[in-house]
Amino acid sequence: MVFLGILVLILITTTIVGHYSSRIGVPAVIGQLLVGIILGPAILNWVKPTEFIHVFSEMGVIILMFIAGIESDMQLLKKYLKPSFLVAILGVIVPVVLTYGVGTMFHMNATESLFLSVIFAATSVSISVAVLKELDVLNGKAGATILGAAVVDDILAVIILSVMVSLLGGGKNSSGGPSLLITFAEQIIYFVAIYFVVKFVAPYMAKIGEKLFIPVGPTIMAMILCFGMAYIADLIGLSSVVGAFFAGIAISQTKVRDEVDRSIEPIGYAIFIPVFFVSIGLNMTLNGIEHDLWFIVVLTLVAIISKLFGAGLGARVSKFSMNESYMVGAGMVSRGEMALIIAQIGYQSKLISSDYYSAIIAAVILTTLIAPFLLKHAAKSAPQDLN
């Protein structure tokens, strides 16, 4: 039962640190990420990234994105669909080009440099969602655009990753061309199926939930839909958070929306979501970091600037104000679990060598730590533009 002691330690420390972070005006997410770094292999080494931590963190990010979907304004998401595409596309192209340059500057070969650019093309919107909720601007113009762009960004990153692993990977994940086409076909079918889930499946499941003679029936049915869509998304090569987000969107269109939201938030924020944020910090180690210090510094700066500029440019081209564009760019900076997962897949597929792996992970975590500060600064710079 050692895992119970670890869970208690995580919950106590994240509660205390999150409380005092908020009191001094720092996003609570930052405190929780720092808890992972302090308790993990980087400093105290009291908590290790075990299977238990992994499962709880997966549950945490799925629930977080499900809540984001429930609380999203569907009309706003539709309204800002076109800007979301521009933000996502430019938010991928600019980091890919600039990060590839960093790789070649530090003598990485062409394959490694290309894969490095794929890692930092990804966006982890889960961090931004936590900050946007904390600032109460998730359902503003910028918030809706960030959410929409992150979904498109996620799909683009997965497609690029699939192509690279299939064509260049030397590990167990490599596969032939036909399977790649099948994967793309499955993903297209998945997004078509989302329409039917929103229109028919979710309302039907909500009605069943209301008729069940058990407590929180609608919430149970909503969680079945959430985990089911997340599982299928993961099965066909998409991120599970994409499935969870659209499950939340589907539930948001039903009469049980508020009931489910009230039931899920305490579960997520009391247990699973803090473990998710801590798990990101646990990935950081300081072994040999002094040898790669300049690489980490340059990579982190380029990762932040490229996403800030690329995604911000997409918003500006869509006729957003400078302040709104800054906020959209800041909301896309975080790499978080998406970049960590892509880096791990690339390492297993021999697309990135062990010489650079630890330094890349450090840059991902530093970028993730800085992102909430940028987003909060952007929100304070443009309070009149948020809604």
NORSULKA-V480366 format. One record per pair of residues at least 24 apart in sequence whose ideal C-beta (glycine too) atoms are under 10 Angstrom apart, sorted by the first residue. I is the first residue (numbers start at 1). GAP is how many residues later the second one is. D is the distance in whole Angstrom. If there is no record, write none. Layout:
i = [I;I]
gap = [GAP;GAP]
d = [D;D]
This chain:
i = [2;2;3;3;3;3;3;3;4;5;6;6;6;6;6;6;6;6;6;6;7;7;7;7;7;7;7;9;9;9;9;9;10;10;10;10;10;10;10;10;10;10;10;10;10;10;11;11;11;11;11;13;13;13;13;13;13;14;14;14;14;14;14;15;15;17;18;18;18;21;22;25;25;26;26;26;27;27;27;27;27;27;27;27;27;27;28;28;28;28;28;28;28;29;29;29;29;29;29;29;29;29;29;29;29;29;29;29;29;29;29;29;30;30;30;30;30;30;30;30;30;30;31;31;32;32;32;32;32;32;32;32;32;32;33;33;33;33;33;33;33;33;33;33;33;33;33;33;34;34;34;34;35;35;35;35;35;36;36;36;36;36;36;36;36;36;36;36;36;37;37;37;37;37;37;37;37;37;37;38;38;39;39;39;40;40;40;40;40;40;40;40;41;41;41;41;41;41;41;42;42;42;42;42;42;42;42;42;42;43;43;43;43;45;47;47;47;47;48;49;49;49;49;49;49;50;50;52;53;53;53;53;53;54;54;54;55;55;56;56;56;56;56;56;56;56;57;57;57;57;57;57;57;57;57;57;57;58;58;58;58;58;58;58;58;58;59;59;59;59;59;59;59;59;59;59;60;60;60;60;60;60;60;60;60;60;60;60;60;61;61;61;61;61;61;61;61;61;61;61;61;61;61;61;61;61;61;61;61;62;62;62;62;62;62;62;62;62;62;62;62;62;62;62;62;62;62;62;62;62;63;63;63;63;63;63;63;63;63;63;63;63;63;63;63;64;64;64;64;64;64;64;64;64;64;64;64;64;64;64;64;64;65;65;65;65;65;65;65;65;65;65;65;65;65;65;65;65;65;65;66;66;66;66;66;66;66;66;66;66;66;66;66;66;66;66;66;66;66;66;67;67;67;67;67;67;67;67;67;67;67;67;67;67;67;67;68;68;68;68;68;68;68;68;68;68;68;68;68;68;68;68;69;69;69;69;69;69;69;69;69;69;69;69;69;69;69;69;70;70;70;70;70;70;70;70;70;70;70;70;70;70;70;70;70;70;71;71;71;71;71;71;71;71;71;71;71;72;72;72;72;72;72;72;72;72;72;72;73;73;73;73;73;73;73;74;74;74;74;74;75;75;76;76;76;76;76;76;76;76;76;76;77;77;77;77;77;77;77;77;77;78;78;79;79;79;79;80;80;80;80;80;80;80;80;80;80;80;80;80;81;81;81;81;81;82;82;82;83;83;83;83;83;83;83;83;83;83;83;83;83;83;83;83;84;84;84;84;84;84;84;84;84;84;84;84;84;84;85;85;85;85;85;85;86;86;86;86;86;86;86;86;86;86;86;87;87;87;87;87;87;87;87;87;87;87;87;87;87;87;87;87;87;87;87;87;87;87;88;88;88;88;88;88;88;88;88;88;88;88;88;88;88;88;89;89;89;89;89;89;89;90;90;90;90;90;90;90;90;90;90;90;90;90;91;91;91;91;91;91;91;91;91;91;91;91;91;91;91;91;91;91;91;91;91;91;91;92;92;92;92;92;92;92;92;92;92;92;92;92;92;92;92;92;92;93;93;93;93;93;93;93;94;94;94;94;94;94;94;94;94;94;94;95;95;95;95;95;95;95;95;95;95;95;95;95;95;95;95;95;95;96;96;96;96;96;96;96;97;97;97;98;98;98;98;98;98;98;99;99;99;99;99;99;101;101;102;102;102;102;102;102;102;102;102;103;103;103;103;103;105;105;105;105;106;106;106;106;106;106;106;107;108;108;108;108;108;109;110;111;111;111;111;111;111;111;111;111;112;112;112;112;112;112;112;112;113;114;114;114;114;115;115;115;115;115;115;115;115;115;115;115;115;115;115;115;115;115;116;116;116;116;116;116;116;116;116;117;117;118;118;118;118;118;118;118;118;118;118;118;118;118;118;119;119;119;119;119;119;119;119;119;119;119;119;119;119;119;119;119;119;119;119;120;120;120;120;120;120;120;120;120;120;120;120;120;120;120;120;121;121;121;121;121;121;121;121;121;121;121;121;121;122;122;122;122;122;122;122;122;122;122;122;122;122;122;122;122;122;122;122;122;122;123;123;123;123;123;123;123;123;123;123;123;123;123;123;123;123;123;123;123;124;124;124;124;124;124;124;124;124;124;124;124;124;124;124;124;124;124;124;124;125;125;125;125;125;125;125;125;125;125;125;125;126;126;126;126;126;126;126;126;126;126;126;126;126;126;127;127;127;127;127;127;127;127;127;127;127;127;127;127;127;127;128;128;128;128;128;128;128;128;128;128;129;129;129;129;130;130;130;130;130;130;130;131;131;131;131;131;131;131;131;131;131;132;132;132;132;132;132;132;133;133;134;134;134;134;135;135;135;135;135;135;135;135;136;136;136;137;137;137;137;137;137;137;137;137;137;138;139;139;140;140;140;140;140;140;140;141;141;141;141;141;141;141;141;141;142;142;142;142;142;142;142;142;142;142;142;142;142;142;142;142;142;142;142;143;143;143;143;143;143;144;145;145;145;145;145;145;145;145;145;145;145;146;146;146;146;146;146;146;146;146;147;147;147;149;149;149;149;149;149;150;150;150;150;150;150;150;150;151;151;151;151;151;151;151;151;153;153;153;153;154;154;154;154;154;154;154;155;155;155;155;155;157;157;157;157;157;158;158;158;158;158;158;158;158;158;158;159;159;159;159;159;160;161;161;161;161;161;161;161;162;162;162;164;164;164;164;164;165;165;165;165;165;165;165;165;166;168;168;168;168;169;169;169;169;169;169;170;170;170;170;171;171;171;171;171;171;171;172;172;172;173;173;173;173;173;173;174;174;174;180;182;182;183;183;183;184;184;185;186;186;186;186;186;187;187;187;187;187;188;189;190;190;190;190;190;190;190;190;190;190;191;191;191;191;193;193;193;194;194;194;194;194;194;194;194;195;195;196;197;197;197;197;197;197;197;197;197;198;198;198;198;198;198;198;198;199;199;200;201;201;201;201;201;202;202;202;202;202;202;202;202;202;202;202;202;203;203;203;203;203;203;204;205;205;205;205;206;206;206;206;206;206;206;206;206;207;207;207;209;209;209;209;210;210;210;210;215;216;216;216;216;216;217;217;218;218;218;218;218;218;218;218;219;219;219;219;219;219;219;219;219;220;220;221;221;221;221;222;222;222;222;222;222;222;222;222;222;222;222;223;223;223;223;223;223;225;225;225;226;226;226;226;239;239;239;239;241;241;276;276;277;277;277;279;279;280;280;280;280;280;280;280;280;280;280;281;281;281;282;283;283;283;283;283;283;283;283;283;283;284;284;284;284;284;284;284;284;285;285;285;286;286;287;288;288;288;289;289;289;291;291;291;292;292;292;292;292;292;292;293;293;294;295;295;295;295;295;296;296;296;296;296;296;296;296;297;297;297;298;299;299;299;299;299;299;299;299;300;300;300;300;300;300;300;300;300;301;301;301;301;302;302;303;303;303;303;303;303;303;303;303;303;304;304;304;304;304;304;304;304;304;304;304;305;305;306;307;307;307;307;307;307;307;307;308;308;308;308;308;312;320;321;321;321;322;322;322;323;323;323;323;323;323;323;323;324;324;324;324;325;325;325;326;326;326;326;326;326;326;326;327;327;327;327;327;327;327;327;327;327;328;328;329;329;329;330;330;330;330;330;330;330;330;330;330;330;331;331;331;331;331;331;332;332;333;333;333;333;333;333;333;333;333;334;334;334;334;334;334;334;334;334;335;335;335;335;335;335;335;336;336;336;336;336;336;337;337;338;338;339;339;339;339;339;340;340;340]
gap = [48;50;47;48;49;50;52;53;48;42;33;40;41;42;44;46;47;50;269;272;40;45;46;49;264;267;268;26;30;37;38;269;25;26;29;36;37;43;46;261;264;265;267;268;269;272;259;260;263;264;267;25;26;33;34;261;265;25;259;260;261;263;264;255;259;257;251;256;259;351;112;351;355;346;347;350;100;103;104;107;108;344;345;346;348;349;102;103;106;241;246;249;344;97;98;99;100;101;102;104;105;244;245;248;251;305;307;339;340;342;343;346;97;101;247;338;339;340;341;342;343;346;243;246;98;241;242;243;244;245;246;247;248;249;94;244;245;246;247;248;249;251;303;332;335;336;338;339;243;244;247;335;239;242;243;246;247;238;239;240;241;242;243;244;245;246;247;248;329;241;243;244;245;246;247;248;249;328;332;240;243;239;242;243;238;239;240;241;242;243;244;245;240;241;242;243;244;245;246;239;240;241;242;243;244;245;247;320;323;238;241;242;243;240;231;232;234;235;234;229;230;231;232;233;234;229;232;223;222;223;225;226;229;221;225;228;217;220;215;216;217;218;219;220;222;223;215;216;217;218;219;220;221;222;223;225;280;172;176;182;183;214;217;218;221;279;168;171;181;208;209;212;213;214;216;217;66;208;209;211;212;213;214;215;216;217;218;219;277;63;65;66;68;169;178;179;180;183;207;211;212;214;215;216;218;219;275;276;277;64;161;164;165;167;168;169;171;172;177;178;179;181;182;183;185;186;206;210;211;214;160;163;164;167;181;185;201;202;204;205;206;208;209;210;213;61;62;63;65;66;69;177;180;181;184;200;204;205;208;209;212;213;60;61;64;82;85;86;161;165;174;175;176;177;178;179;180;181;182;183;156;157;159;160;161;163;164;175;177;178;179;180;181;182;183;185;194;195;198;202;62;63;66;71;159;177;178;181;193;194;197;198;200;201;202;206;57;58;60;61;62;64;65;70;75;79;82;173;176;177;180;181;60;78;82;157;160;172;174;175;176;177;178;179;180;181;182;183;152;156;175;177;178;179;180;181;182;183;184;186;187;188;190;191;194;195;58;61;62;67;68;72;177;181;186;190;194;57;66;67;71;72;75;76;173;176;177;180;65;66;67;70;71;74;179;70;124;175;178;179;64;69;62;63;64;65;67;68;69;71;72;311;62;66;67;68;70;71;74;172;175;66;70;62;65;66;69;61;62;63;64;65;66;67;68;69;235;238;240;248;63;64;67;68;71;63;66;236;58;59;61;62;65;66;231;232;233;234;235;236;237;241;242;245;60;61;62;63;64;65;66;67;68;69;230;231;234;244;63;64;67;68;229;233;59;63;66;225;227;228;229;230;231;232;234;36;58;59;61;62;63;65;66;223;224;225;226;227;228;229;230;231;233;238;241;242;244;245;35;57;60;61;62;63;64;65;66;67;68;69;222;223;226;244;60;63;64;67;221;222;225;59;217;219;220;221;222;223;224;225;226;227;239;242;30;31;32;58;59;61;62;65;215;216;217;218;219;220;221;222;223;224;237;238;240;241;242;25;26;28;29;30;31;57;60;61;64;65;68;214;215;218;219;222;240;24;28;63;213;217;220;221;27;211;212;213;214;215;216;217;218;219;220;24;25;26;27;28;207;208;209;210;211;212;213;214;215;216;237;238;240;24;25;60;61;64;210;214;24;209;213;204;205;207;208;209;211;212;200;203;204;207;208;264;201;205;193;196;197;198;199;200;201;204;261;192;196;249;253;257;190;193;194;197;186;188;189;192;193;250;253;188;187;244;245;247;248;244;58;53;57;58;59;235;239;240;241;242;234;238;239;240;241;243;244;248;239;46;50;54;237;45;46;49;50;53;54;227;228;230;231;232;234;235;236;237;241;245;183;187;227;230;235;236;240;244;247;43;189;38;39;42;43;45;46;47;221;224;225;227;228;233;234;38;42;180;184;216;219;220;221;222;223;224;225;226;227;232;233;241;242;244;245;37;179;180;182;183;184;186;187;215;219;222;223;240;243;244;247;32;35;36;39;40;182;185;186;189;214;217;218;221;28;31;32;34;35;36;38;39;117;185;212;213;214;215;216;217;218;219;220;221;242;26;27;28;29;30;31;33;34;184;188;208;209;210;211;212;213;215;216;248;26;29;30;115;117;156;208;209;210;211;212;213;214;215;216;217;240;243;244;247;24;25;26;28;29;116;120;206;207;209;211;213;24;113;115;118;119;147;150;151;154;208;210;211;212;242;149;150;153;204;206;207;208;209;210;211;240;241;242;244;245;248;202;203;204;205;206;208;243;244;246;247;112;116;202;205;139;143;146;147;204;242;245;199;200;203;240;241;242;243;244;245;248;195;199;240;243;244;247;254;132;136;238;241;242;245;237;240;241;243;244;245;248;251;243;250;251;190;194;238;241;242;245;246;248;249;250;248;247;248;184;187;239;242;245;246;247;174;179;180;183;186;187;244;245;246;173;178;179;181;182;183;184;185;186;187;188;189;233;236;237;240;243;244;245;184;185;188;236;243;244;184;166;169;170;173;175;179;180;182;183;186;187;165;169;181;182;183;184;185;186;229;98;102;184;162;165;166;179;182;183;91;92;95;161;181;182;184;188;40;87;88;90;91;94;95;98;154;158;179;185;79;84;85;87;88;91;184;32;36;83;84;87;82;181;182;184;185;25;29;75;78;79;80;81;84;180;184;24;25;28;78;79;182;76;180;181;184;185;188;190;25;75;183;178;181;182;185;187;72;177;180;181;183;184;185;186;183;178;181;182;183;176;177;179;180;181;182;178;179;180;181;174;175;176;177;178;179;180;176;177;178;172;173;175;176;177;178;175;176;177;57;54;55;53;54;55;52;53;51;46;49;50;51;52;46;49;50;51;55;48;47;39;42;43;45;46;47;48;52;53;56;42;47;51;55;36;39;53;35;39;48;49;52;53;55;56;51;55;54;28;31;32;46;49;50;52;53;54;48;49;51;52;53;54;55;56;51;54;50;24;27;28;46;49;27;44;45;46;47;48;49;50;51;52;54;55;47;48;50;51;52;53;50;45;46;49;51;44;45;47;48;49;50;51;53;54;47;48;49;45;47;50;51;44;45;46;49;48;43;44;46;47;48;39;42;33;36;37;38;39;41;42;45;32;37;40;41;42;43;44;45;48;40;43;30;33;35;39;25;26;28;29;32;34;35;37;38;39;41;42;24;28;37;40;41;44;25;26;35;24;25;34;38;98;99;102;103;96;97;60;61;59;60;91;58;61;54;55;56;57;59;60;84;85;88;89;84;87;88;83;54;57;60;61;75;78;79;81;82;85;74;77;78;80;81;82;84;85;73;76;77;72;76;71;67;70;71;69;70;73;64;67;68;63;64;66;67;68;70;71;66;69;65;61;64;65;67;68;62;63;64;65;66;67;69;70;65;66;69;65;57;60;61;63;64;65;67;68;59;62;63;64;65;66;67;69;70;62;65;66;69;61;65;30;32;36;60;61;63;64;65;67;68;25;26;29;30;31;59;62;63;66;67;70;24;28;27;24;25;26;27;28;60;64;67;24;25;63;66;70;66;65;61;63;64;59;60;63;55;56;58;59;60;61;62;63;54;58;61;62;53;57;60;48;49;51;52;53;55;56;59;47;48;50;51;52;53;54;55;58;59;47;50;45;46;49;40;41;42;43;44;45;46;47;48;49;51;40;41;43;44;47;48;39;43;34;35;37;38;39;40;41;42;45;30;33;34;35;36;37;38;40;41;28;29;30;31;32;33;36;28;29;31;32;33;35;27;31;26;30;24;25;26;28;29;24;25;28]
d = [9;9;8;9;4;9;10;9;10;10;9;8;6;9;8;7;8;10;9;10;10;8;9;8;8;10;7;9;7;7;7;10;7;9;7;10;7;8;9;9;6;6;10;5;9;10;8;7;6;8;10;8;7;10;9;9;8;10;9;4;8;7;6;9;8;10;10;8;9;10;8;8;10;8;8;8;9;7;5;6;8;9;4;7;8;6;8;9;6;10;9;9;9;9;6;9;10;5;6;10;8;9;10;6;10;9;10;9;9;9;5;10;10;9;9;10;6;9;9;5;7;9;10;9;9;8;6;9;9;4;6;10;9;8;8;5;8;10;6;5;10;9;9;8;7;6;10;8;9;9;6;8;8;8;5;6;9;10;9;10;7;4;6;6;2;5;8;8;9;9;9;4;8;9;5;10;9;7;8;10;8;7;8;8;8;9;10;6;4;8;7;8;10;7;9;7;5;8;8;8;8;9;5;6;5;9;9;9;9;10;9;10;8;10;7;9;9;6;7;10;6;10;10;4;6;10;9;9;6;9;8;5;7;10;7;10;10;9;7;6;10;9;4;7;9;8;8;9;10;5;4;8;8;4;8;9;8;9;9;7;10;9;10;8;9;9;9;10;10;9;9;8;4;9;8;8;9;7;9;8;4;4;7;5;3;8;9;8;10;9;5;10;10;9;9;8;6;8;10;8;8;10;5;9;9;10;9;6;10;9;10;7;7;10;5;9;10;10;10;6;7;8;4;9;9;10;9;8;10;9;9;8;10;10;7;10;6;9;7;4;9;9;5;6;9;10;5;9;6;7;9;8;8;10;10;10;6;9;8;5;7;9;8;6;7;9;9;10;9;8;9;8;4;8;9;4;5;9;9;7;8;8;9;5;9;9;8;9;9;4;7;9;6;4;10;8;9;10;7;8;8;10;8;10;10;9;10;7;9;7;6;6;10;6;9;9;8;8;9;5;9;8;8;7;9;7;10;9;9;6;6;9;10;9;10;9;10;10;10;7;4;6;6;2;4;8;7;6;8;9;10;9;4;8;9;5;5;10;10;10;6;9;6;5;7;9;9;10;8;6;7;10;8;7;9;7;9;10;7;7;8;7;6;9;8;7;6;6;9;5;9;9;6;10;9;9;9;7;6;7;10;9;10;6;8;7;8;4;9;9;9;10;10;10;5;9;7;6;9;8;10;9;9;9;7;9;10;7;9;9;5;5;9;9;6;9;10;8;9;10;9;9;6;10;9;10;9;7;9;10;9;5;8;8;7;6;10;8;4;8;7;10;10;8;8;5;8;8;3;4;8;8;6;9;9;9;9;9;8;8;6;10;8;9;9;8;9;9;9;4;8;9;6;5;10;10;6;8;8;4;9;8;8;8;5;8;9;4;6;10;9;7;9;9;6;8;9;7;8;10;8;4;8;8;4;4;9;8;6;10;10;8;7;8;9;8;9;7;9;10;7;10;10;9;5;7;9;5;4;9;9;8;10;10;8;10;7;6;9;9;6;9;9;6;9;9;5;4;8;8;6;9;9;8;10;5;9;9;9;10;5;9;9;10;9;6;5;7;8;10;9;7;9;10;10;10;8;9;9;6;10;9;9;9;5;7;9;6;3;8;10;7;9;9;5;5;9;9;8;7;10;9;4;6;10;9;6;9;9;10;10;8;5;10;10;8;8;9;10;8;9;5;9;8;4;10;9;9;7;6;7;7;10;10;8;10;8;6;5;10;9;5;9;9;10;10;9;10;9;10;9;7;10;10;9;8;5;8;8;8;9;10;9;9;8;9;7;9;10;8;6;10;10;10;9;6;9;10;9;10;7;6;7;9;7;10;10;9;7;8;8;10;9;6;9;8;9;8;9;10;5;9;9;10;4;5;10;10;8;10;9;9;9;7;8;7;10;9;9;10;7;5;6;9;6;10;9;6;9;10;7;9;10;9;9;10;9;8;9;5;9;10;5;5;10;10;7;10;8;6;10;9;7;10;8;10;8;5;10;7;8;6;7;9;10;9;8;8;8;8;7;5;7;9;10;9;9;9;9;10;9;9;10;7;7;9;4;9;9;8;9;10;10;6;9;9;4;5;9;8;6;9;9;8;5;10;10;5;7;10;8;7;8;9;5;8;7;7;8;7;9;10;8;10;9;10;9;9;9;9;5;6;3;6;5;7;9;10;9;9;7;8;8;3;8;8;8;8;8;8;8;7;8;9;9;10;6;10;10;9;7;9;10;8;6;7;9;10;10;8;8;9;9;4;9;5;9;10;10;6;9;6;6;9;8;4;7;8;6;9;7;8;10;6;10;9;9;10;9;8;9;8;10;8;10;9;8;9;8;5;9;10;5;6;8;9;7;10;7;10;8;9;10;10;9;10;8;10;10;8;7;10;5;9;10;8;10;9;10;8;10;9;10;6;10;9;10;4;7;10;9;8;9;9;9;10;8;4;5;10;8;10;6;9;9;7;7;7;8;8;10;9;5;9;9;4;5;10;9;7;10;8;8;8;7;6;9;9;9;8;10;8;9;10;9;9;7;8;8;8;10;9;5;8;9;8;9;8;6;9;9;4;7;9;8;10;9;7;7;9;7;8;6;9;9;9;10;8;7;9;9;10;10;9;9;6;6;8;10;10;8;7;9;10;7;5;7;6;9;7;7;8;7;9;7;9;7;9;10;7;9;8;10;10;6;6;7;9;9;9;9;7;8;9;10;9;9;9;6;7;8;9;9;9;6;10;10;9;8;8;6;10;10;7;8;9;5;10;7;10;10;8;9;6;9;8;8;3;7;6;10;7;4;8;9;9;9;5;4;5;8;7;8;10;6;9;6;5;10;9;6;9;10;9;9;10;6;5;9;9;9;9;9;8;4;7;9;9;6;7;6;10;10;8;9;7;7;9;6;10;7;9;8;9;10;9;9;9;9;9;10;8;10;10;9;5;9;8;8;10;10;10;7;10;7;10;7;8;9;5;10;8;10;6;5;9;9;6;9;9;8;10;7;10;10;10;7;10;10;8;10;9;4;6;9;7;6;9;10;9;10;7;5;8;9;9;9;9;8;9;9;7;9;4;6;5;9;9;8;9;9;9;9;6;9;9;10;8;7;9;10;8;9;10;5;10;9;10;9;8;9;4;9;6;6;8;10;8;7;5;9;9;4;7;9;10;9;9;10;8;9;8;9;9;5;8;7;9;9;4;9;8;7;9;10;8;9;8;9;7;7;10;9;8;9;9;9;7;8;10;8;8;9;8;9;10;9;8;9;10;10;6;6;10;7;9;6;6;9;7;9;9;10;9;6;9;9;10;6;9;8;6;10;9;7;6;9;5;9;10;10;6;8;8;9;8;6;9;6;8;7;7;6;10;10;8;9;8;7;4;9;8;9;9;9;10;8;5;9;9;8;9;5;9;10;5;5;10;7;10;8;9;9;9;7;7;9;4;9;9;9;10;8;5;9;9;5;6;10;8;9;10;9;10;9;10;8;7;9;6;8;9;5;10;9;10;10;9;6;10;10;10;9;6;6;8;7;10;9;9;10;5;5;9;8;8;9;10;8;6;10;7;9;10;8;7;9;6;9;8;9;7;9;6;3;9;8;5;9;9;6;5;8;9;10;10;9;10;9;5;10;7;7;10;9;7;9;4;6;10;8;6;7;8;10;8;8;10;8;10;7;9;9;4;4;9;7;4;8;10;8;10;9;6;8;9;9;10;7;9;7;4;9;10;6;8;10;10;7;5;9;9;4;7;9;8;9;5;9;10;5;6;8;8;9;9;5;10;8;9;9;9;10;9;4;9;8;8;6;8;9]
